[in-house]
Amino acid sequence: MTDFAIRYGEHVTRARRDGRPVVALESTIISHGLPHPDNLRVAREIEQTVRDNGAVPATIGMIRGEVVVGLDDAQVEHLALAGDVAKLSVRDLAIAAARRADGATTVAATSAIAAAAGIGVFATGGLGGVHREANVTFDESADLTALAGTPIVVVCAGVKSILDVGATLERLETLGVSVAGYRTRRFPGFFITDGGFDVDWQLDSPEQVADFIRARSEQGVSEGALVLANPLPTEEQLDPELHDRTLATGLNLLAEQNITGKAVTPFLLSHFHSSTEGKSLEVNIRIILRNSALAARIAAATTSGSAAPVGFAVPA
């Protein structure tokens, strides 16, 4: 018999045993989101940023069929260098385990695994969402439905601007996912500070976000996530005119090459990288580092020295 249970990195096990704050991190940014060698360098910078802001990083991924919460440096390097790493959403986890695959977890899978491990805060770059022309293609990220039933705070820079931002916000509302801007009432557009839409709520400090987490738990009404939209300062965003030109040409290339499904996001991100001569990559890195720092501060504000949560296996 094979044990497919979630495994925990030693540093995560120690942190949970000691009641230290932990921040979940995805691994698709390592295998699919950034080019080599930037992917490995940035993965290490993200983890260090979490540490520098008072929390323990737990990068989540799959190594030879085993889900690991808290990859060690050698495992992170493996996912950064391997050429056949599967992109795993929630529905793929058991199948990939059965195939003993190496896999990188999306927002949906990372959120679900983190919540199962009792980790309440997750830092990422931008959410998936409703794709443009989804009324024809029905192309919608599994991130949205996963967050509807996953009690976690996702610190992000909004929805990737290559998507239909307005439709995504409508779907989040329908699914009962809480959305708030961090120190803003405008929803960011990933590469750009303002995605063009208002949000109903604003949270202004890690302590207010921690209060949200406690209120959700004590009310016992909602099991949905909080999407905490943390925009880049305007001076750090990608030039909006450059962004719009690059997006337009990228969408045309998608249509010409008939690229659909999971291939859309990595194709467009690669197109942004090449067409902006690396400027979008610089912005992408700033986004994830800022979100990781904020997530760590939220986790620190939330943690009160509690023991490991129910369901979290701590070795004797």
C-alpha positions as semicolon CSV with decimal commas, in nm:
position;residue;x (nm);y (nm);z (nm)
1;M;0,000;0,000;0,000
2;T;0,120;0,354;-0,082
3;D;0,068;0,645;0,157
4;F;-0,064;0,943;-0,040
5;A;-0,121;1,164;0,264
6;I;0,005;1,522;0,257
7;R;0,362;1,549;0,384
8;Y;0,502;1,851;0,566
9;G;0,848;2,001;0,538
10;E;1,045;1,995;0,861
11;H;1,045;2,374;0,891
12;V;0,666;2,385;0,858
13;T;0,617;2,107;1,112
14;R;0,836;2,293;1,361
15;A;0,653;2,620;1,298
16;R;0,310;2,469;1,351
17;R;0,423;2,283;1,662
18;D;0,553;2,611;1,807
19;G;0,248;2,815;1,701
20;R;0,449;3,032;1,462
21;P;0,275;3,204;1,165
22;V;0,293;3,025;0,831
23;V;0,227;3,158;0,480
24;A;0,136;2,928;0,192
25;L;0,308;2,986;-0,143
26;E;0,223;2,838;-0,480
27;S;0,469;2,656;-0,704
28;T;0,334;2,730;-1,054
29;I;0,528;3,057;-1,045
30;I;0,839;2,838;-1,022
31;S;0,759;2,595;-1,301
32;H;0,524;2,789;-1,532
33;G;0,517;3,156;-1,430
34;L;0,875;3,276;-1,469
35;P;1,159;3,185;-1,706
36;H;1,474;3,013;-1,586
37;P;1,694;3,119;-1,406
38;D;1,465;3,391;-1,268
39;N;1,219;3,130;-1,140
40;L;1,461;2,974;-0,892
41;R;1,606;3,306;-0,781
42;V;1,264;3,460;-0,725
43;A;1,130;3,152;-0,546
44;R;1,410;3,189;-0,293
45;E;1,352;3,564;-0,265
46;I;0,982;3,508;-0,198
47;E;1,056;3,266;0,085
48;Q;1,312;3,502;0,235
49;T;1,066;3,792;0,215
50;V;0,815;3,589;0,418
51;R;1,084;3,520;0,679
52;D;1,192;3,884;0,688
53;N;0,834;3,984;0,770
54;G;0,786;3,748;1,060
55;A;0,644;3,426;0,919
56;V;0,752;3,084;0,792
57;P;0,717;3,012;0,417
58;A;0,539;2,694;0,307
59;T;0,584;2,649;-0,067
60;I;0,344;2,378;-0,182
61;G;0,404;2,133;-0,464
62;M;0,411;1,768;-0,565
63;I;0,726;1,560;-0,577
64;R;0,693;1,217;-0,740
65;G;0,327;1,195;-0,648
66;E;0,358;1,326;-0,295
67;V;0,198;1,658;-0,196
68;V;0,447;1,852;0,015
69;V;0,354;2,152;0,230
70;G;0,687;2,327;0,271
71;L;0,920;2,223;-0,008
72;D;1,287;2,230;0,087
73;D;1,539;2,413;-0,129
74;A;1,639;2,102;-0,325
75;Q;1,272;2,032;-0,408
76;V;1,214;2,392;-0,515
77;E;1,520;2,365;-0,740
78;H;1,389;2,039;-0,883
79;L;1,058;2,200;-0,985
80;A;1,245;2,499;-1,126
81;L;1,469;2,288;-1,349
82;A;1,255;1,988;-1,446
83;G;1,098;2,002;-1,790
84;D;0,793;1,785;-1,731
85;V;0,628;1,943;-1,427
86;A;0,248;1,914;-1,441
87;K;0,032;2,218;-1,366
88;L;-0,202;2,095;-1,094
89;S;-0,544;2,228;-1,004
90;V;-0,757;2,060;-0,737
91;R;-0,904;1,804;-0,975
92;D;-0,557;1,693;-1,085
93;L;-0,408;1,616;-0,743
94;A;-0,519;1,256;-0,697
95;I;-0,458;1,161;-1,060
96;A;-0,109;1,313;-1,052
97;A;-0,036;1,129;-0,727
98;A;-0,144;0,800;-0,884
99;R;0,096;0,869;-1,171
100;R;0,380;0,961;-0,929
101;A;0,411;1,293;-1,112
102;D;0,605;1,605;-1,030
103;G;0,360;1,892;-1,012
104;A;0,325;2,261;-0,940
105;T;0,009;2,379;-0,767
106;T;-0,216;2,655;-0,898
107;V;-0,400;2,909;-0,684
108;A;-0,691;2,666;-0,652
109;A;-0,481;2,367;-0,548
110;T;-0,251;2,567;-0,321
111;S;-0,550;2,722;-0,143
112;A;-0,720;2,386;-0,092
113;I;-0,405;2,215;0,034
114;A;-0,314;2,507;0,261
115;A;-0,661;2,508;0,416
116;A;-0,643;2,131;0,471
117;A;-0,312;2,193;0,651
118;G;-0,462;2,464;0,871
119;I;-0,273;2,747;0,702
120;G;-0,492;3,055;0,673
121;V;-0,294;3,296;0,455
122;F;-0,166;3,249;0,101
123;A;0,041;3,488;-0,112
124;T;0,030;3,483;-0,490
125;G;0,069;3,721;-0,783
126;G;-0,268;3,738;-0,955
127;L;-0,580;3,523;-0,956
128;G;-0,716;3,327;-1,245
129;G;-1,067;3,414;-1,348
130;V;-1,314;3,442;-1,631
131;H;-1,141;3,450;-1,968
132;R;-1,233;3,694;-2,238
133;E;-1,515;3,562;-2,460
134;A;-1,603;3,306;-2,193
135;N;-1,964;3,343;-2,302
136;V;-1,856;3,143;-2,607
137;T;-1,572;2,928;-2,474
138;F;-1,694;2,873;-2,114
139;D;-1,328;2,917;-2,017
140;E;-1,315;3,003;-1,648
141;S;-1,041;2,933;-1,397
142;A;-1,100;2,670;-1,131
143;D;-0,953;2,925;-0,887
144;L;-1,296;3,083;-0,853
145;T;-1,498;2,779;-0,750
146;A;-1,217;2,652;-0,528
147;L;-1,210;2,980;-0,335
148;A;-1,586;2,963;-0,283
149;G;-1,540;2,676;-0,038
150;T;-1,192;2,737;0,098
151;P;-1,147;2,945;0,416
152;I;-0,823;3,122;0,333
153;V;-0,699;3,476;0,275
154;V;-0,545;3,514;-0,071
155;V;-0,316;3,816;-0,096
156;C;-0,290;3,905;-0,464
157;A;-0,264;4,194;-0,708
158;G;-0,617;4,134;-0,832
159;V;-0,698;3,930;-1,139
160;K;-0,449;3,888;-1,419
161;S;-0,520;4,171;-1,661
162;I;-0,524;3,927;-1,954
163;L;-0,865;3,810;-1,825
164;D;-1,213;3,963;-1,812
165;V;-1,178;4,148;-1,482
166;G;-1,538;4,268;-1,459
167;A;-1,684;3,923;-1,527
168;T;-1,448;3,770;-1,273
169;L;-1,565;4,009;-1,002
170;E;-1,926;3,922;-1,086
171;R;-1,850;3,551;-1,053
172;L;-1,672;3,602;-0,721
173;E;-1,982;3,779;-0,591
174;T;-2,210;3,501;-0,713
175;L;-1,988;3,238;-0,552
176;G;-1,984;3,418;-0,219
177;V;-1,612;3,496;-0,217
178;S;-1,528;3,803;-0,011
179;V;-1,328;4,073;-0,191
180;A;-1,155;4,371;-0,033
181;G;-0,893;4,618;-0,145
182;Y;-0,592;4,669;0,076
183;R;-0,595;5,041;0,151
184;T;-0,798;5,103;-0,166
185;R;-1,152;5,078;-0,304
186;R;-1,028;5,012;-0,656
187;F;-0,956;4,662;-0,780
188;P;-0,602;4,630;-0,919
189;G;-0,525;4,480;-1,260
190;F;-0,210;4,281;-1,183
191;F;0,050;4,460;-1,401
192;I;-0,140;4,787;-1,359
193;T;-0,251;4,957;-1,039
194;D;-0,615;5,017;-1,135
195;G;-0,807;4,739;-1,307
196;G;-1,104;4,965;-1,378
197;F;-1,352;4,846;-1,114
198;D;-1,455;4,939;-0,760
199;V;-1,472;4,698;-0,469
200;D;-1,723;4,725;-0,184
201;W;-1,480;4,690;0,104
202;Q;-1,142;4,819;0,211
203;L;-0,912;4,678;0,480
204;D;-0,629;4,898;0,601
205;S;-0,401;4,688;0,820
206;P;-0,289;4,330;0,887
207;E;-0,483;4,351;1,212
208;Q;-0,809;4,425;1,028
209;V;-0,749;4,124;0,805
210;A;-0,682;3,914;1,114
211;D;-1,015;4,037;1,254
212;F;-1,184;3,918;0,933
213;I;-1,036;3,572;0,983
214;R;-1,158;3,558;1,343
215;A;-1,504;3,690;1,251
216;R;-1,548;3,433;0,974
217;S;-1,449;3,154;1,213
218;E;-1,661;3,269;1,506
219;Q;-1,970;3,342;1,295
220;G;-1,952;2,997;1,136
221;V;-2,156;3,115;0,837
222;S;-1,914;3,131;0,543
223;E;-1,641;2,892;0,433
224;G;-1,534;3,113;0,144
225;A;-1,202;3,286;0,089
226;L;-1,112;3,651;0,118
227;V;-0,948;3,788;-0,194
228;L;-0,735;4,073;-0,059
229;A;-0,636;4,289;-0,355
230;N;-0,303;4,462;-0,294
231;P;-0,225;4,703;-0,579
232;L;0,117;4,813;-0,688
233;P;0,197;5,180;-0,628
234;T;0,143;5,369;-0,952
235;E;0,513;5,442;-0,987
236;E;0,587;5,067;-0,986
237;Q;0,321;4,952;-1,234
238;L;0,380;4,860;-1,597
239;D;0,321;5,162;-1,821
240;P;-0,055;5,139;-1,894
241;E;-0,018;5,227;-2,264
242;L;0,253;4,963;-2,309
243;H;0,032;4,718;-2,121
244;D;-0,270;4,780;-2,346
245;R;-0,068;4,750;-2,669
246;T;0,097;4,429;-2,553
247;L;-0,232;4,276;-2,443
248;A;-0,397;4,357;-2,777
249;T;-0,122;4,192;-2,980
250;G;-0,118;3,893;-2,744
251;L;-0,492;3,837;-2,780
252;N;-0,457;3,850;-3,157
253;L;-0,184;3,587;-3,143
254;L;-0,404;3,364;-2,927
255;A;-0,675;3,371;-3,190
256;E;-0,434;3,318;-3,479
257;Q;-0,265;3,020;-3,314
258;N;-0,587;2,878;-3,164
259;I;-0,439;2,862;-2,813
260;T;-0,696;2,773;-2,546
261;G;-0,738;2,635;-2,194
262;K;-0,443;2,601;-1,959
263;A;-0,203;2,720;-2,229
264;V;-0,353;3,072;-2,247
265;T;-0,204;3,226;-1,931
266;P;0,156;3,105;-1,972
267;F;0,148;3,203;-2,341
268;L;0,031;3,557;-2,268
269;L;0,273;3,601;-1,978
270;S;0,557;3,491;-2,205
271;H;0,434;3,732;-2,472
272;F;0,433;4,016;-2,219
273;H;0,787;3,929;-2,114
274;S;0,926;3,931;-2,467
275;S;0,723;4,226;-2,597
276;T;0,799;4,454;-2,302
277;E;1,170;4,358;-2,306
278;G;1,148;4,217;-1,955
279;K;0,961;4,507;-1,798
280;S;0,657;4,290;-1,722
281;L;0,881;4,035;-1,552
282;E;1,020;4,306;-1,325
283;V;0,665;4,411;-1,237
284;N;0,559;4,050;-1,179
285;I;0,845;4,002;-0,934
286;R;0,760;4,324;-0,747
287;I;0,401;4,206;-0,717
288;I;0,476;3,869;-0,561
289;L;0,738;4,008;-0,324
290;R;0,502;4,281;-0,199
291;N;0,220;4,030;-0,157
292;S;0,445;3,786;0,029
293;A;0,551;4,058;0,271
294;L;0,191;4,160;0,340
295;A;0,078;3,797;0,378
296;A;0,352;3,738;0,635
297;R;0,242;4,040;0,837
298;I;-0,119;3,919;0,826
299;A;-0,019;3,570;0,938
300;A;0,181;3,720;1,224
301;A;-0,117;3,932;1,328
302;T;-0,343;3,627;1,316
303;T;-0,126;3,387;1,511
304;S;-0,151;3,397;1,888
305;G;0,078;3,113;1,984
306;S;-0,184;2,846;1,923
307;A;-0,090;2,483;1,881
308;A;-0,117;2,297;1,554
309;P;-0,474;2,295;1,415
310;V;-0,697;1,992;1,402
311;G;-0,597;1,768;1,113
312;F;-0,233;1,880;1,110
313;A;-0,014;1,582;1,183
314;V;0,285;1,669;1,399
315;P;0,534;1,385;1,438
316;A;0,608;1,278;1,792
